[in-house]
Amino acid sequence: MNVIKEAYARHPGLFQSVVGYGVFASGDVMAQRLADPDLEWDHRRSLSIGLLGVVQNGFLLRVWYRTLDKFVTPQTDLKSVLKKIAYDEAVFAPQLACSYLATSAYIQSPGNWEAVGENIKGKAFTTWQDDLKLWPMANLIGFSLVPRSIRPLYASSVQLVWQCYLSTAGFAAPSDGGKVPIVAAAV
């Protein structure tokens, strides 16, 4: 455990990028298996989703948490935590959902920007509504109890569950309307 703490302390961006890749790719693998255990694993899809995790969790999440602490407050009292949750749901959550939905549509139809727009338009609001079932409570814990230095790692652990949902929603057929019966009940 000390080796992990030391690696994170020395190279937090690199460490969080590796964790982000692992979480996003693993969540996608789980979603593929839940959707149809008999289908062959789509390695390319998981690789692409993992690379999105490098950007989202390795870079953007760390910057976002620092921004919240700087412009909202680093305090952990209830009022401050609720402000951070509100900003997170209003700014970061929609950005993550839309970037994920765009990436998943692009993976399915490379170069088809109309499909990308339709995937976002058809699923973003439902995805954000489902986000509200998990992330406010997770962030209440994260912003109030988890030390700032390891908050991105805590969020990544919750992200694994959320990532499984996102992969299921992002790759759901348009006829499903973005509904995710497999994972949504767990979230």
NORKA-V769744 format. One line per field, one symbol per residue. ss: DSSP state (@ for helix, = for strand, . for the rest). A space follows every 50 residues. Layout:
ss->???
This chain:
ss->.@@@@@@@@@.@@@@@@@@@@@@@@@@@@@@@@@@.......@@@@@@@@ @@@@@@@@@@@@@@@@@@@@@......@@@@@@@@@@@@@@@@@@@@@@@ @@@@@@@@....@@@@@@@@@@@@@@@@@@@...@@@@@@@@@@@..@@@ @@@@@@@@@@@@@@@@@@@@...@@@...........
